[in-house]
Amino acid sequence: NAGVTQTPKFRILKIGQSMTLQCTQDMNHNYMYWYRQDPGMGLKLIYYSVGAGITDKGEVPNGYNVSRSTTEDFPLRLELAAPSQTSVYFCASSYPYGGSNQPQHFGDGTRLSIL
Amino acid sequence: GENVEQHPSTLSVQEGDSAVIKCTYSDSASNYFPWYKQELGKRPQLIIDIRSNVGEKKDQRIAVTLNKTAKHFSLHITETQPEDSAVYFCAANPQTGANNLFFGTGTRLTVIP
């Protein structure tokens, strides 16, 4: 298993541009998440999904959109990029086995700079 | 929502000594508390977790303790080694959404050889 795969690894955007960060997992996990990590800070949840066709907002959803058309893929869309969105973005997934909490598995991250 | 505070923000120890990192949480409904290790430029990796029905859990040199009454939990690393140097994050799950996690701000641990 490749686990959670994110592309691209690095990207520089100009203010006002748009882009999609890709995330795919091959572990058949129902739950998927997008976090951002600002320098020297912890991770903050942007959006999450409990399954195909279902998404919901996390702590910091403004300026982002997501979709979940398949179990495997959970892309994050940035519209009208702003300097405040400069961050490292992590995608994660987990499996709700037995209804109890299960560990989240993270991808390698996408380092995004908005100039 | 849940608020997780983590202390200290930096910690330096001599190789072989113990390190302790502490976290507090605000939501009494939280029932799952993982700890992640993040090396520079890498993904967070789970090192240990504990659920609210357990007070302590140990895995070789790493242990986590949970005090539900006081709403705090701690990571203990014994016999530290240089490869333990990294940023450590605690997190809490308040049973909202899809087991969503709220993270602390991290502790940068440096083990001095």
Interface residues (C-beta under 8 A of the other chain):
Chain A: N30 Y31 Y33 G40 M41 G42 L43 K44 L45 Y48 S49 V50 D56 G58 E59 F90 S94 P96 S100 N101 Q102 P103 Q104 H105 F106 G107 D108 G109
Chain B: G1 V4 Q6 N31 Y32 P34 K42 R43 P44 Q45 L46 D49 R51 F89 A91 N93 G97 A98 N99 N100 L101 F102 F103 G104 T105 G106
